[in-house]
Amino acid sequence: MSIRNNSNKLLNPMAKQALDKFKLEVAENLNISDDYKSGYWGNLTSRECGSVGGEMVKRMINEYENNLANKQ
């Protein structure tokens, strides 16, 4: 059995609260079932969790691109 290293570490640990809030906001906007509100995401389908993560990435990329465009 191999030893797995968790590479999902935040570069800025202080951002955890903001990311959690962002995740809840995205889930609410996507009308995901209310099961996530307890803080436990295990009752959601893979499709629902993937939709939330995908939308988060999409929004973060959009924000980054907007910041780059505004700097030039």
C-alpha positions in Angstrom: 0.0 0.0 0.0 1.4 3.4 -0.9 1.5 6.4 1.3 -0.7 9.2 0.0 0.3 12.8 0.4 -2.6 15.2 0.5 -1.8 18.0 -2.0 -5.0 19.9 -1.3 -3.4 22.4 1.0 -4.3 26.0 0.9 -1.4 28.3 0.0 -3.0 30.9 2.4 -4.6 29.1 5.3 -6.4 32.3 6.3 -8.5 32.0 3.1 -10.3 28.8 4.3 -13.3 30.7 5.7 -13.7 32.8 2.6 -13.5 29.7 0.4 -16.0 27.9 2.5 -18.4 30.9 2.3 -17.8 31.0 -1.5 -18.6 27.3 -1.8 -21.9 27.7 0.1 -22.8 30.7 -2.1 -22.1 28.8 -5.3 -24.1 25.8 -4.0 -27.1 28.0 -3.2 -26.9 29.7 -6.6 -26.9 26.3 -8.4 -29.9 25.2 -6.3 -28.1 22.2 -4.9 -30.1 20.3 -2.4 -30.0 21.7 1.1 -28.1 18.8 2.5 -24.8 20.8 2.3 -26.0 23.4 4.8 -25.2 21.1 7.7 -21.5 21.2 6.7 -21.5 17.6 5.6 -21.3 17.1 1.8 -21.3 13.3 1.8 -25.1 13.1 1.1 -24.7 15.0 -2.2 -24.1 13.2 -5.5 -20.8 13.4 -7.3 -22.5 15.4 -10.0 -23.7 18.0 -7.5 -20.3 18.4 -5.8 -18.6 18.5 -9.2 -20.9 21.3 -10.3 -20.1 23.3 -7.2 -16.3 22.9 -7.7 -16.5 23.5 -11.4 -18.5 26.7 -10.9 -16.1 27.9 -8.3 -13.1 27.4 -10.6 -15.0 29.1 -13.5 -15.7 32.2 -11.3 -12.1 32.3 -9.9 -10.7 32.2 -13.4 -13.1 34.9 -14.6 -12.1 37.1 -11.6 -8.4 36.6 -12.3 -8.8 37.4 -16.0 -10.8 40.5 -15.2 -8.0 41.6 -12.8 -5.4 41.0 -15.5 -7.4 43.0 -18.0 -7.8 45.9 -15.7 -4.1 46.1 -14.9 -3.2 46.7 -18.6 
